[in-house]
Amino acid sequence: MPLRFDDIDAMLTALPNVTVGVKWNQRTWMVNGHGFAWERPFSKADLRRFGDQTPPAGEVLAVRVEDLDAKDALLAMGLPGFFTIEHFNGYAAVLIALKAARVKDVRTALLEAHRFMAARPTAKPKPAAKAKPATKAKPAAKAKPAAKAKPAAKAKPTTKAKRA
């Protein structure tokens, strides 16, 4: 019987310090504020990139890995259900088609992701953005008429200095 997200939830919520939240508009499992596994349905852009190939069927889980070398090594093992897509190029995570994956492989990947992310410092919550109160637009200042130029002052004739 293939794995389902409910199975993943049961596995992950049994681990220490795991919380479930929403990131990227998907259910995400976090440890110390860091997402390490999340539901990852294909976007329209993802589906276009598959071209003539048929995308994996069923529920897809994204799982963080330690780094890109770990990702390459994991994918090189050719585990059933483990793959990546163009959108994940350069990002330390793999995708797992739960319908095709073996439970032991998924469990190992999840435990490694949890171990790695739990070792990172606790993420500080991002402050909520403060809503700015609506302000009325100030009316545009009326332009002042240009000042009339004053005629130049006439030069006064100089007086001769008085002799003492």
MIRORO-243621 format. One line per field, with one value per residue (C-alpha): residue number from 1; residue in one letter; x, y, z. Coordinates in nm, 4 decimals. Example, Ala and Ser with C-alpha at 12.3 -4.5 7.8 and 13.67 -1.06 7.14 Angstrom:
# residues 2
num <- 1|2;
residuo <- a|s;
px <- 1.2300|1.3670;
py <- -0.4500|-0.1060;
pz <- 0.7800|0.7140;
This chain:
# residues 164
num <- 1|2|3|4|5|6|7|8|9|10|11|12|13|14|15|16|17|18|19|20|21|22|23|24|25|26|27|28|29|30|31|32|33|34|35|36|37|38|39|40|41|42|43|44|45|46|47|48|49|50|51|52|53|54|55|56|57|58|59|60|61|62|63|64|65|66|67|68|69|70|71|72|73|74|75|76|77|78|79|80|81|82|83|84|85|86|87|88|89|90|91|92|93|94|95|96|97|98|99|100|101|102|103|104|105|106|107|108|109|110|111|112|113|114|115|116|117|118|119|120|121|122|123|124|125|126|127|128|129|130|131|132|133|134|135|136|137|138|139|140|141|142|143|144|145|146|147|148|149|150|151|152|153|154|155|156|157|158|159|160|161|162|163|164;
residuo <- m|p|l|r|f|d|d|i|d|a|m|l|t|a|l|p|n|v|t|v|g|v|k|w|n|q|r|t|w|m|v|n|g|h|g|f|a|w|e|r|p|f|s|k|a|d|l|r|r|f|g|d|q|t|p|p|a|g|e|v|l|a|v|r|v|e|d|l|d|a|k|d|a|l|l|a|m|g|l|p|g|f|f|t|i|e|h|f|n|g|y|a|a|v|l|i|a|l|k|a|a|r|v|k|d|v|r|t|a|l|l|e|a|h|r|f|m|a|a|r|p|t|a|k|p|k|p|a|a|k|a|k|p|a|t|k|a|k|p|a|a|k|a|k|p|a|a|k|a|k|p|a|a|k|a|k|p|t|t|k|a|k|r|a;
px <- 0.0000|0.1528|0.2373|0.0023|0.0458|-0.1368|0.1375|0.4045|0.2282|0.2191|0.5914|0.6995|0.4834|0.6273|0.9747|1.1016|1.0182|0.8224|0.5404|0.3088|0.2377|0.1827|0.4616|0.4517|0.0730|0.1315|0.1356|0.4928|0.6654|0.9150|1.1728|1.2880|1.1097|1.2824|1.0761|1.2259|0.9412|0.6350|0.3580|0.4645|0.1986|0.3081|0.2398|0.1197|0.4756|0.6119|0.3667|0.4652|0.8313|0.7557|0.6679|0.5842|0.6914|0.4251|0.4778|0.4780|0.1248|-0.0157|0.1044|0.4515|0.6585|0.9567|1.2324|1.5363|1.8820|2.2059|2.3564|2.3704|2.6275|2.3905|2.1111|2.3215|2.4246|2.0662|1.9397|2.2312|2.1133|1.8095|1.5640|1.2088|1.0001|1.2920|1.3446|1.3916|1.2576|1.4027|1.2483|1.4661|1.7954|2.0471|1.8225|1.9097|1.5883|1.4487|1.0977|0.9407|0.6434|0.4870|0.2959|0.6214|0.8535|0.9471|0.8538|1.2061|1.3644|1.1162|1.1605|1.5402|1.5183|1.2812|1.4953|1.8046|1.6201|1.4941|1.8430|2.0076|1.7505|1.7213|2.0946|2.0485|1.9853|1.6222|1.4666|1.3460|0.9860|0.9496|0.7658|0.4239|0.4079|0.2387|-0.0510|-0.0175|-0.3311|-0.4902|-0.4076|-0.5914|-0.4020|-0.3006|-0.4390|-0.1787|-0.0392|-0.1553|0.1196|0.1922|0.2000|0.5484|0.6608|0.6846|1.0357|1.1141|1.2819|1.6500|1.7353|1.8831|2.2386|2.2792|2.5380|2.8386|2.9205|3.2574|3.4263|3.4231|3.7543|3.8354;
py <- 0.0000|0.3374|0.6064|0.9008|1.2425|1.1157|0.8511|1.1187|1.3350|1.0473|0.9766|1.3378|1.4591|1.1770|1.3339|1.5871|1.9571|1.9070|2.1463|2.1559|2.4819|2.6311|2.7646|2.8133|2.7608|2.3939|2.1853|2.2000|2.0074|2.2193|2.1679|2.4710|2.6927|2.5436|2.3644|2.0264|1.8490|1.9802|1.8833|1.9741|1.9508|2.0365|2.3880|2.4553|2.5609|2.2332|2.0348|2.2287|2.1496|1.7766|1.8155|1.4752|1.2904|1.1832|1.3416|1.1101|1.0317|1.0824|1.2843|1.4374|1.5263|1.7639|1.6863|1.8989|1.7456|1.8695|2.0138|1.9715|1.6914|1.4963|1.5607|1.4311|1.1230|1.0459|1.0815|0.8720|0.5835|0.5528|0.4974|0.4371|0.7538|0.9934|1.2618|1.6319|1.8905|2.1985|2.4269|2.2561|2.2974|2.4503|2.3866|2.1247|1.9224|1.6196|1.5243|1.1920|1.0441|0.8671|0.6215|0.4802|0.5130|0.2497|0.3284|0.2597|0.4992|0.7765|0.7260|0.7471|1.0652|1.2247|1.1303|1.2744|1.5954|1.6287|1.5640|1.8169|2.0927|2.0385|2.1076|2.4563|2.7460|2.8117|3.0379|3.3692|3.4371|3.7083|4.0114|4.0624|4.3473|4.6478|4.7796|5.1464|5.3500|5.4887|5.8551|6.1094|6.2492|6.6092|6.8490|6.9753|7.3132|7.5942|7.7497|8.1077|8.3590|8.4631|8.7823|9.0843|9.1949|9.5268|9.7870|9.8180|10.0886|10.4010|10.4650|10.7680|11.0172|11.0143|11.3240|11.4733|11.4204|11.7290|11.8852|11.9465;
pz <- 0.0000|-0.0994|0.1519|0.1935|0.3534|0.6637|0.7023|0.6644|0.9227|1.1718|1.1181|1.1500|1.4353|1.6472|1.6150|1.8724|1.8268|1.5050|1.4320|1.1351|0.9617|0.6212|0.4029|0.0297|0.0677|0.1531|0.4711|0.5985|0.8753|1.0675|1.3366|1.5358|1.2847|0.9786|0.7140|0.6291|0.4484|0.2693|0.0330|-0.3216|-0.5895|-0.9408|-1.0651|-1.4182|-1.5041|-1.3633|-1.5752|-1.8907|-1.8220|-1.8241|-2.1921|-2.3398|-2.0238|-1.7785|-1.4355|-1.1331|-1.0208|-0.6751|-0.3787|-0.3966|-0.0921|-0.0929|0.1575|0.2466|0.2246|0.3770|0.0590|-0.3167|-0.2903|-0.0650|-0.3158|-0.6050|-0.4059|-0.3058|-0.6625|-0.7959|-0.5767|-0.8055|-0.5212|-0.6449|-0.6326|-0.5659|-0.8308|-0.8910|-1.1317|-1.2973|-1.0330|-0.7684|-0.9575|-0.7178|-0.4153|-0.1532|-0.1625|-0.3421|-0.4400|-0.3545|-0.5379|-0.2395|-0.4585|-0.5993|-0.2977|-0.0400|0.3202|0.4512|0.1985|0.2773|0.6525|0.6173|0.4079|0.6598|0.9608|0.7911|0.7010|1.0586|1.2029|0.9737|1.0210|1.3980|1.4280|1.2827|1.5218|1.5976|1.3390|1.4733|1.3807|1.1224|1.2563|1.1120|0.8681|1.0232|0.8267|0.7498|0.8105|0.5009|0.4504|0.2465|-0.0429|0.0121|-0.2437|-0.4816|-0.3840|-0.6080|-0.8047|-0.7039|-0.9817|-1.0752|-0.8980|-1.1188|-1.1755|-1.0111|-1.2231|-1.1520|-0.8990|-1.0479|-0.9539|-0.7310|-0.8344|-0.6132|-0.4159|-0.3914|-0.0622|0.1552|0.2420|0.6003;
